[in-house]
Amino acid sequence: MNRNAWRFALTVVSLAALATTGWSLYAVARHYDAPKVIAVAVFLVFDGIAYACLHLASEASAAGRSAFGARATAVGMAGVSVYLNRFHADLIHGGTPAFLLFAIPTVGLLLLSELSWAGPRAEARAERAEQPYRLPAFGGWAWALAPRLAGSTVKARAIAHIEHGPTTAITAPEPAVKHTATEVLRRRFAEMDPADAIRIAHDAHPDTPPAELASMLITYGVIVDAVQVALVLHGQPPEVTVERGDTDDAPRDALDDAGDAPQVGAPADLTKAEAIVAAASALGPGFKAADIVDRVQRINRITTGAPYVRAVLSRESKRAKPDGDDRPMEGGYA
């Protein structure tokens, strides 16, 4: 409905403009004693050719051809028509008002036709992926406050559009893509064996239960469950590393009781007397009560004294006599 109304309005305006300018050209032709038929043909030639050239220019643009020739012809015919309208105004001594009255309808009709065909031409260009240059919309205040800068910016963009095409001229550069650490690790784990990913997570969190490790790995794109995590970790027995310092101040019994290194620890259920007896057996002959006190403190983390050590060893020696050969316990405990 709106399209039909537009066409009707355009037809009415076109006929009125042609009639106004046509009467002016008809009067000029009659001034030179041209027959009436020739006088009518005059305005049809000038305005009709200009109008037809605009239509040809629109079709050329829609088809991807150059429309320079058709538009140049339309402007030329319209220019001659306007000149004759001015001559008519001078003939009737109407001056500038009469000239504008006779010429403006022709100019307005040509401009209206050009604007009405601009839409179809733009659609045809868009289908061919063509994008003509358009002035940037800076706004009135920008032009008023900084006219030179606005003008130089428009010129620079127009040059860039001509040299590099519409994409480079009007499209801002895309920002660099930033990836989070989680996204990078997701890609890393996606290329990794799930068992290796489970072991890496276990090394980072050795005290975490299998269910929590599975949930953690799922966030990084490794889809496993608690049972699978437990199976992988079960096949890898725990390792205990004992480090010794290679120093010259090691105790004298370091070579003899290497199996009882302090880092590994000793049984926690020994009493003080049992720890003293075990120390005496481990030290063997040649050690004194002070050595046993030191070893019990160092190995069993039990504090005692030399008199108590002598008492315990004496009591143990007496207990061993019925089953022994009436000889004292080996090893001095002075």
C-alpha positions in Angstrom: 0.0 0.0 0.0 2.8 2.4 0.9 4.7 1.5 -2.3 1.6 2.2 -4.5 1.1 5.6 -2.7 4.7 6.5 -3.4 4.5 5.6 -7.1 1.3 7.7 -7.4 2.9 10.7 -5.7 5.9 10.4 -7.9 3.8 10.3 -11.0 1.8 13.4 -10.0 5.0 15.3 -9.2 6.6 14.2 -12.5 3.7 15.3 -14.6 3.4 18.6 -12.9 7.2 19.3 -13.3 7.2 18.3 -16.9 4.1 20.5 -17.6 5.7 23.5 -15.9 9.1 23.3 -17.6 7.5 22.1 -20.9 5.4 25.2 -21.1 8.5 27.3 -20.7 10.4 25.5 -23.5 7.2 25.6 -25.6 7.1 29.4 -25.3 10.8 29.7 -26.3 10.2 27.6 -29.4 7.1 29.6 -30.3 9.2 32.8 -29.9 11.3 31.6 -32.8 8.1 30.9 -34.8 8.4 27.1 -34.5 5.2 25.1 -35.3 3.2 24.0 -32.3 4.0 20.3 -32.9 7.7 21.1 -33.0 7.4 23.3 -29.9 5.9 20.4 -28.0 8.6 18.1 -29.2 11.2 20.5 -27.9 10.4 20.1 -24.2 9.9 16.3 -24.7 13.4 16.0 -26.2 15.2 17.9 -23.4 13.3 16.7 -20.3 12.6 13.2 -21.7 16.2 12.5 -22.6 17.4 13.7 -19.2 14.8 11.5 -17.4 15.6 8.5 -19.6 19.3 8.8 -19.0 18.8 8.7 -15.2 16.8 5.5 -15.6 19.6 4.0 -17.8 22.2 5.1 -15.2 20.2 3.3 -12.5 20.1 0.1 -14.5 23.8 0.3 -15.3 24.6 0.7 -11.6 22.4 -2.3 -10.7 24.1 -4.4 -13.3 27.5 -3.5 -12.1 28.3 -1.3 -15.2 29.6 2.2 -15.2 26.8 4.8 -15.2 29.1 7.8 -15.9 28.0 8.3 -19.5 24.2 8.2 -18.8 24.5 10.6 -15.9 26.7 13.0 -17.8 24.1 13.0 -20.6 21.3 13.6 -18.1 23.1 16.5 -16.6 24.0 18.0 -20.0 20.3 17.9 -21.2 19.1 19.3 -17.9 21.7 22.1 -18.2 20.5 23.1 -21.6 16.8 23.0 -20.4 17.7 25.3 -17.5 19.5 27.7 -19.8 16.4 27.9 -22.1 14.2 28.5 -19.0 16.4 31.4 -18.1 16.1 32.8 -21.6 12.3 32.5 -21.3 12.4 34.5 -18.1 14.4 37.2 -19.8 11.9 37.3 -22.7 9.0 38.0 -20.4 11.2 40.3 -18.2 10.4 38.1 -15.2 13.9 38.1 -13.8 15.3 35.6 -11.3 11.9 34.6 -9.8 10.6 33.6 -13.2 13.8 31.8 -14.0 13.5 29.8 -10.7 9.9 29.1 -11.4 10.6 27.6 -14.8 13.9 25.8 -14.0 13.4 24.3 -10.5 10.8 21.7 -11.5 13.2 20.1 -14.0 16.1 20.1 -11.5 13.8 18.8 -8.7 12.4 16.0 -10.9 15.9 14.8 -11.8 17.1 14.9 -8.2 13.9 13.0 -7.0 14.4 10.4 -9.7 18.1 10.0 -8.6 17.1 9.5 -5.0 14.3 7.1 -5.7 16.7 4.8 -7.7 19.5 5.0 -5.1 17.9 2.2 -2.9 17.7 -0.4 -5.7 21.3 0.4 -6.7 22.5 0.0 -3.1 20.7 -3.4 -2.8 22.3 -4.6 -6.1 25.8 -3.6 -4.8 25.3 -5.3 -1.5 24.4 -8.5 -3.4 27.8 -8.2 -5.2 29.5 -7.6 -1.9 30.4 -4.0 -2.9 30.5 -1.3 -0.3 30.8 2.3 -1.4 32.4 4.9 0.7 30.1 6.7 3.1 30.9 9.9 5.1 31.4 9.2 8.8 28.7 10.6 11.1 30.6 12.9 13.4 27.7 15.1 14.2 27.1 18.8 13.9 29.1 19.7 17.1 32.2 17.9 15.9 32.1 19.8 12.6 31.5 23.1 14.4 34.2 22.7 17.1 36.9 21.0 15.0 36.1 21.5 11.3 39.7 21.1 10.1 40.2 17.8 12.0 36.9 16.5 10.9 37.7 17.3 7.3 41.2 15.8 7.4 39.7 12.6 9.0 37.1 12.3 6.3 39.8 12.7 3.6 42.1 10.2 5.3 39.3 7.6 5.4 38.4 8.2 1.8 42.0 7.7 0.7 42.2 4.5 2.8 38.9 3.3 1.2 40.3 3.9 -2.3 43.7 2.3 -1.6 42.8 -0.6 0.5 39.1 -1.3 -0.1 36.0 -0.8 2.2 37.0 -3.4 4.8 40.3 -1.8 5.8 38.8 1.7 5.5 35.8 1.4 7.8 36.3 -1.6 9.9 38.3 -1.2 13.2 41.0 -3.8 13.8 39.9 -6.8 15.8 41.3 -6.9 19.3 43.8 -9.7 20.1 42.1 -12.8 21.4 42.9 -13.5 25.0 42.8 -17.0 26.4 42.5 -17.8 30.1 44.8 -20.3 31.8 41.9 -22.7 32.1 41.2 -22.7 28.4 44.9 -23.3 27.6 45.1 -26.2 30.1 41.9 -27.6 28.7 43.6 -27.9 25.3 46.7 -29.3 27.0 44.8 -32.0 28.9 42.7 -32.9 25.8 45.9 -34.0 24.0 47.1 -35.9 27.1 46.5 -39.5 28.3 43.9 -39.3 31.1 46.1 -41.5 33.3 48.9 -38.9 33.1 46.5 -36.1 33.9 45.3 -38.0 37.0 48.9 -38.5 38.2 49.7 -34.8 37.6 46.6 -33.8 39.6 47.6 -36.3 42.4 51.1 -34.9 42.5 49.7 -31.4 42.9 47.2 -32.5 45.6 48.5 -35.7 47.2 46.0 -35.6 50.1 42.9 -35.1 47.9 40.4 -38.0 47.8 39.8 -39.6 44.3 36.3 -38.1 44.1 37.6 -34.6 44.5 40.4 -35.2 42.1 37.8 -36.4 39.5 35.7 -33.3 40.0 38.8 -31.1 39.6 39.9 -32.9 36.4 36.4 -32.5 34.9 36.7 -28.7 35.1 39.7 -29.0 32.9 37.9 -31.2 30.3 39.2 -34.6 31.5 36.1 -36.7 32.0 36.9 -39.3 34.7 35.1 -40.6 37.8 36.3 -41.5 41.3 36.7 -45.2 40.4 39.0 -44.5 37.5 41.1 -42.1 39.5 41.5 -44.7 42.3 42.4 -47.5 39.7 45.1 -45.3 38.2 46.5 -44.2 41.6 46.4 -47.8 43.0 48.7 -49.0 40.2 51.3 -46.5 41.4 52.6 -47.5 44.9 53.6 -44.7 47.2 57.3 -43.9 47.4 59.1 -42.9 50.5 62.4 -41.0 50.1 64.9 -40.9 52.9 67.6 -38.3 52.6 70.8 -38.4 54.7 73.2 -35.6 55.2 76.7 -36.6 54.2 78.4 -34.9 57.2 81.3 -35.9 59.3 79.5 -35.3 62.6 77.2 -38.4 62.3 76.9 -40.5 65.5 79.4 -43.3 66.0 76.7 -45.9 65.6 75.5 -44.5 62.2 76.8 -47.5 60.2 75.6 -50.1 62.7 72.0 -48.9 63.0 71.4 -47.6 59.5 68.0 -49.4 59.5 66.9 -47.2 62.4 67.4 -43.8 60.8 65.6 -41.0 62.7 63.7 -40.0 59.5 62.0 -43.4 59.3 61.0 -43.4 62.9 60.9 -46.2 65.6 58.0 -48.2 67.0 56.0 -46.0 69.3 54.8 -48.8 71.7 58.2 -49.5 73.4 58.5 -48.7 77.1 61.5 -46.9 78.5 63.1 -50.1 79.8 62.4 -51.9 76.5 64.0 -49.0 74.6 67.1 -49.2 76.8 67.5 -53.0 76.3 67.0 -52.6 72.5 69.6 -49.8 72.4 72.1 -52.0 74.4 71.6 -54.9 71.9 72.0 -52.6 69.0 75.1 -50.9 70.3 76.9 -54.1 71.3 80.1 -54.2 73.5 82.2 -51.1 74.0 79.4 -48.6 74.7 78.7 -46.8 77.9 75.4 -45.8 79.7 75.7 -42.3 78.3 75.7 -43.7 74.7 72.5 -45.6 75.5 70.9 -42.5 76.9 71.8 -40.6 73.7 70.5 -43.4 71.5 67.2 -43.7 73.3 66.7 -40.0 73.1 67.6 -39.9 69.4 65.9 -43.0 68.2 62.9 -43.5 70.5 62.4 -39.9 71.6 62.5 -41.0 75.2 64.4 -39.1 77.9 66.3 -41.1 80.5 69.4 -41.0 82.6 72.6 -43.0 83.1 71.6 -44.3 86.6 68.3 -45.6 85.3 70.0 -47.2 82.3 72.4 -49.1 84.7 69.5 -50.2 86.8 67.6 -51.6 83.9 70.5 -53.4 82.4 71.4 -54.8 85.8 67.9 -56.1 86.2 67.9 -57.6 82.7 71.2 -59.2 83.4 69.9 -60.9 86.6 66.8 -62.2 84.7 69.1 -63.7 82.0 71.2 -65.6 84.5 68.9 -68.7 85.0 68.9 -69.3 81.3 72.4 -68.2 80.6 75.9 -69.4 81.7 76.3 -67.1 84.8 78.2 -64.6 82.7 77.3 -60.9 82.9 75.5 -59.2 79.9 77.9 -58.3 77.2 78.8 -54.7 76.8 79.9 -52.4 79.5 77.5 -49.9 81.1 79.8 -48.0 83.4 
